Amino acid sequence: MEVQQVCKGGVHRFASEGEITIPICPFCKTETHLELNIKAWEEAFGKKLKGGIEKGLSRGKLIDSLPRMPWFGDALSDKELNDPDQSKSHTVWTEKDDEELAGLFAENGISTHDKWASIAINIGRSLFAIERQLRIIYARKEYELEEFYK
């Protein structure tokens, strides 16, 4: 997938060769970050989400049926990605954990696997746990499904 530079609000997008060359968006004056071009993924996500809700899937099955984050394939092929120090391994996600991750998502957007791997290390979770939870956060944010996940 193509990597783009995106402003904090996600409105303005700029071409990128995999690095930030425009640190501040010239239009809205916010910091930019790297993100994948995700139009096709967004469409697939919306169709799967709608279909799963219509079928009445449980929350867990619905989450697992949704397409992986666009950067997930890159994370799998990154041989150096190893996070053995997961201080919160086997710890249930709390509402506070979810709020923290939602804030990080608002700050970083979908971004890239490198960015989310560093965030995973900082909060003591595996990248795979982070990725699964991000699908919930994305569904809540983009499809306004707050009541569905309470």
Residue, then its C-alpha position, 0 to 999 in steps of 0.5 A: m500500500e502507498v504511504q502518505q503524509v497526513c495532517k492530524g485531522g486526516v483531511h490533507r494528504f501528501a505523497s511520501e517516499g516513506e518518510i515525513t518531508i512536510p512536518i507541518c501541514p501548510f493548510c491547517k498548520t498541524e503536525t503530519h504523520l505517515e499513514l497508508n492509503i486506505k480507501a479500499w480497506e475502508e470500503a471492505f471494513g464498512k461492508k463487513l461491519k454492516g454485514g456482521i451487525e445484520k447477521g447479529l454476530s456477537r461482539g467478539k465474532l464481529i471484531d474477528s470478522l472485520p478486516r485487519m488494519p491495513w498495515f497488518g501484513d507489513a507487521l507480519s512480514d517484519k522479521e525484527l518485530n518482536d515484543p517479548d516484554q508485554s507487561k500487560s500480557h493476559t490482562v483484560w482490556t479495561e475501559k481506561d485502556d480503551e480510552e488511552l488507545a482511542g486517544l492514541f488513535a485520534e493522535n496517530g490515525i491508522s498510521t503504519h505498523d512501525k508506529w503502532a509497534s512502538i506504541a504497543i511497546n510503550i503501553g505493554r501490549s502486543l502489537f496483535a492485541i493493539e491491532r484487534q482493539l484498533r478495529i473496535i476503536y475504528a468502528r466506534k469512531e467511523y460508524e458511531l457504534e458507541e452503544f454497540y460496544k458498551 
